[in-house]
Amino acid sequence: MAPGNRNRKRRQLKRISTGNDRLDGILQGGIPEYSVIFIAGLPGTGKTILSQQALFANARANRTGLYLSTISEPVIKVLRFLQGFTFFRQTDFGKQVIYGDLGSVLRREGPDGLLRQLEGLVREHRPSLLVIDSFKVLRESFADPLTFRAFTSDLAVRLSTWEVTTLLVGEYSDADIQSGPEFAIADGIVYLYGTEEAEKQKRFLRVMKMRGTAFFAGEHFFDLSDQGIDVFPRMSPEVVGEYAVPGTRTGSVIAGLNAMLNGGVYESTTTLISGGTGSGKTLMALSFLAAGAMSDQPGLMVSFEESSKQMTRNAQAFGWDLEGWQHRGILDLFHVSPSELDVDRHAYVIKERADRMGAKLVAIDSISAFEATVPNLSKYQSYLWAISDYFKRKGITAFLTTEIPVPFEALAISTRNVSFVADNIIFLRYVELGGEVKRVVGVLKMRGSRHDVALREYIIEAPRIAVGARLEQTGLLSIVRG
């Protein structure tokens, strides 16, 4: 090994797990050993749960944890609170994870007495991980801010001498973090916060600082459940590296569609399929996954509108064996009810499911379902861009369906101006010809490829699904909106 490599290895920080693999990933492997980390946030955001989760995760790795309360909560109350979580183990309670009180001595003997008590507990138990909850209570016990600043500096020196990784938990607002004197000793700050929405609260986590190590910045969604804190890192477009270079084409089982697409869409591209209700968007997206399954290419179908059973039943009418492909592991049907949809969580889940099965094709039906959950236009566009970017870099061919509200009027590709994410755009419309309503299919663009520019009939008459003859003088293309 070269001397430079030995130095890099020697400088690498050891890590302490937070108890959540995804949060450890955000922190590039976990909390740096021997650091002082503030777990900050308003009441009810999950600070104490996160600290307890970390304690029990490290107990499983045979590391001792010490949890010290400054508000004198009885141990029996803590035990009752913890028993509802799957990370809790009765055998670790009081042995690998030890609970103590600093509140009583603080009131009796003041800060000096607290430091003596803290040092005695650390020397007695030799913890790898120390939690003080709530640290903000200590600030409130000092009448003089300068005295409190001196106290925190003294504490930081002692923590460094004791070689213990420390989590200081407190009910701090964003403004407190900017002005609080205790944050001068922070090696890291993890801020938890929530937003009140019409139906439920959404919780987010942000790493504001982590000294000596990189981390994945930004706003990350998390859930609170019986498993503790479950973090879903935000989807973020890469700023380095190259997309997988499109080589071959991916086709459809719809008769005549491949001819319109000059043999199919290029692999590792994103195709937007736009149309009104009932125009055949879902079937068209699924037709590409069916073609892939027939050639043993794994595919993931994400549906926010049709259940897996409904989709399987509808596909049977065209001879597509979705159930058989699922049993073989080359097709995954993932249905999420729009009422339960949370874009911050499910963007990550979609990526995770695609990775797990090694998907080569992914269809999302429809991205319009995202709109109700992401009223902020820029965030909605950012998520779609991030998903598309991720798939391209992984060599995955993606199909996104989107619904337009008035399928008879002038050509509008989407309601939220998201066509910029697409390499290819296929639009489906209705037209009235000879007293009949007919479906129409057209190809608006294909990057790097020629394609059929004609409007053609889109025939859905089970068991037949096909692209038919060219249609003339429909008057459909008077306006185009992205």
Secondary structure in CASP SS format (residue, H / E / C, confidence):
PFRMAT SS
TARGET T0000
AUTHOR 0000-0000-0000
METHOD secondary structure of the structure
MODEL  1
M C 1.00
A C 1.00
P H 1.00
G H 1.00
N H 1.00
R H 1.00
N H 1.00
R H 1.00
K H 1.00
R H 1.00
R H 1.00
Q C 1.00
L C 1.00
K C 1.00
R E 1.00
I E 1.00
S C 1.00
T C 1.00
G C 1.00
N C 1.00
D H 1.00
R H 1.00
L H 1.00
D H 1.00
G H 1.00
I H 1.00
L C 1.00
Q C 1.00
G C 1.00
G C 1.00
I E 1.00
P E 1.00
E C 1.00
Y C 1.00
S C 1.00
V E 1.00
I E 1.00
F E 1.00
I E 1.00
A E 1.00
G E 1.00
L C 1.00
P C 1.00
G C 1.00
T C 1.00
G C 1.00
K H 1.00
T H 1.00
I H 1.00
L H 1.00
S H 1.00
Q H 1.00
Q H 1.00
A H 1.00
L H 1.00
F H 1.00
A H 1.00
N H 1.00
A H 1.00
R H 1.00
A C 1.00
N C 1.00
R C 1.00
T C 1.00
G E 1.00
L E 1.00
Y E 1.00
L E 1.00
S E 1.00
T C 1.00
I C 1.00
S C 1.00
E C 1.00
P C 1.00
V H 1.00
I H 1.00
K H 1.00
V H 1.00
L H 1.00
R H 1.00
F H 1.00
L H 1.00
Q C 1.00
G C 1.00
F C 1.00
T C 1.00
F C 1.00
F C 1.00
R C 1.00
Q C 1.00
T C 1.00
D C 1.00
F E 1.00
G C 1.00
K C 1.00
Q C 1.00
V E 1.00
I E 1.00
Y E 1.00
G E 1.00
D E 1.00
L C 1.00
G H 1.00
S H 1.00
V H 1.00
L H 1.00
R H 1.00
R H 1.00
E H 1.00
G H 1.00
P H 1.00
D H 1.00
G H 1.00
L H 1.00
L H 1.00
R H 1.00
Q H 1.00
L H 1.00
E H 1.00
G H 1.00
L H 1.00
V H 1.00
R H 1.00
E H 1.00
H H 1.00
R C 1.00
P C 1.00
S C 1.00
L E 1.00
L E 1.00
V E 1.00
I E 1.00
D E 1.00
S C 1.00
F C 1.00
K H 1.00
V H 1.00
L H 1.00
R H 1.00
E H 1.00
S C 1.00
F C 1.00
A C 1.00
D C 1.00
P H 1.00
L H 1.00
T H 1.00
F H 1.00
R H 1.00
A H 1.00
F H 1.00
T H 1.00
S H 1.00
D H 1.00
L H 1.00
A H 1.00
V H 1.00
R H 1.00
L H 1.00
S H 1.00
T H 1.00
W H 1.00
E C 1.00
V C 1.00
T E 1.00
T E 1.00
L E 1.00
L E 1.00
V E 1.00
G E 1.00
E C 1.00
Y C 1.00
S C 1.00
D H 1.00
A H 1.00
D H 1.00
I H 1.00
Q H 1.00
S H 1.00
G C 1.00
P H 1.00
E H 1.00
F H 1.00
A H 1.00
I H 1.00
A C 1.00
D C 1.00
G E 1.00
I E 1.00
V E 1.00
Y E 1.00
L E 1.00
Y E 1.00
G E 1.00
T E 1.00
E E 1.00
E C 1.00
A C 1.00
E C 1.00
K C 1.00
Q E 1.00
K E 1.00
R E 1.00
F E 1.00
L E 1.00
R E 1.00
V E 1.00
M E 1.00
K E 1.00
M E 1.00
R C 1.00
G C 1.00
T C 1.00
A C 1.00
F C 1.00
F C 1.00
A C 1.00
G C 1.00
E C 1.00
H E 1.00
F E 1.00
F E 1.00
D E 1.00
L E 1.00
S E 1.00
D C 1.00
Q C 1.00
G E 1.00
I E 1.00
D E 1.00
V E 1.00
F E 1.00
P C 1.00
R C 1.00
M C 1.00
S C 1.00
P C 1.00
E C 1.00
V C 1.00
V C 1.00
G C 1.00
E C 1.00
Y C 1.00
A C 1.00
V C 1.00
P C 1.00
G C 1.00
T C 1.00
R E 1.00
T E 1.00
G C 1.00
S C 1.00
V C 1.00
I C 1.00
A E 1.00
G C 1.00
L H 1.00
N H 1.00
A H 1.00
M H 1.00
L C 1.00
N C 1.00
G C 1.00
G C 1.00
V E 1.00
Y E 1.00
E C 1.00
S C 1.00
T C 1.00
T E 1.00
T E 1.00
L E 1.00
I E 1.00
S E 1.00
G E 1.00
G C 1.00
T C 1.00
G C 1.00
S C 1.00
G C 1.00
K H 1.00
T H 1.00
L H 1.00
M H 1.00
A H 1.00
L H 1.00
S H 1.00
F H 1.00
L H 1.00
A H 1.00
A H 1.00
G H 1.00
A H 1.00
M H 1.00
S C 1.00
D C 1.00
Q C 1.00
P C 1.00
G E 1.00
L E 1.00
M E 1.00
V E 1.00
S E 1.00
F C 1.00
E C 1.00
E C 1.00
S C 1.00
S H 1.00
K H 1.00
Q H 1.00
M H 1.00
T H 1.00
R H 1.00
N H 1.00
A H 1.00
Q H 1.00
A C 1.00
F C 1.00
G C 1.00
W C 1.00
D C 1.00
L H 1.00
E H 1.00
G H 1.00
W H 1.00
Q H 1.00
H H 1.00
R H 1.00
G C 1.00
I C 1.00
L E 1.00
D E 1.00
L E 1.00
F E 1.00
H E 1.00
V C 1.00
S C 1.00
P H 1.00
S H 1.00
E H 1.00
L C 1.00
D C 1.00
V H 1.00
D H 1.00
R H 1.00
H H 1.00
A H 1.00
Y H 1.00
V H 1.00
I H 1.00
K H 1.00
E H 1.00
R H 1.00
A H 1.00
D H 1.00
R H 1.00
M H 1.00
G C 1.00
A C 1.00
K C 1.00
L E 1.00
V E 1.00
A E 1.00
I E 1.00
D E 1.00
S C 1.00
I C 1.00
S H 1.00
A H 1.00
F H 1.00
E H 1.00
A C 1.00
T C 1.00
V C 1.00
P C 1.00
N C 1.00
L H 1.00
S H 1.00
K H 1.00
Y H 1.00
Q H 1.00
S H 1.00
Y H 1.00
L H 1.00
W H 1.00
A H 1.00
I H 1.00
S H 1.00
D H 1.00
Y H 1.00
F H 1.00
K H 1.00
R H 1.00
K C 1.00
G C 1.00
I C 1.00
T E 1.00
A E 1.00
F E 1.00
L E 1.00
T E 1.00
T E 1.00
E E 1.00
I C 1.00
P C 1.00
V C 1.00
P C 1.00
F C 1.00
E C 1.00
A C 1.00
L E 1.00
A E 1.00
I C 1.00
S C 1.00
T C 1.00
R C 1.00
N C 1.00
V C 1.00
S H 1.00
F H 1.00
V H 1.00
A C 1.00
D C 1.00
N E 1.00
I E 1.00
I E 1.00
F E 1.00
L E 1.00
R E 1.00
Y E 1.00
V E 1.00
E E 1.00
L E 1.00
G C 1.00
G C 1.00
E E 1.00
V E 1.00
K E 1.00
R E 1.00
V E 1.00
V E 1.00
G E 1.00
V E 1.00
L E 1.00
K E 1.00
M E 1.00
R C 1.00
G C 1.00
S C 1.00
R C 1.00
H C 1.00
D C 1.00
V C 1.00
A C 1.00
L C 1.00
R E 1.00
E E 1.00
Y E 1.00
I E 1.00
I E 1.00
E E 1.00
A C 1.00
P C 1.00
R E 1.00
I E 1.00
A E 1.00
V E 1.00
G E 1.00
A E 1.00
R E 1.00
L C 1.00
E C 1.00
Q C 1.00
T C 1.00
G C 1.00
L C 1.00
L C 1.00
S C 1.00
I C 1.00
V E 1.00
R E 1.00
G C 1.00
END
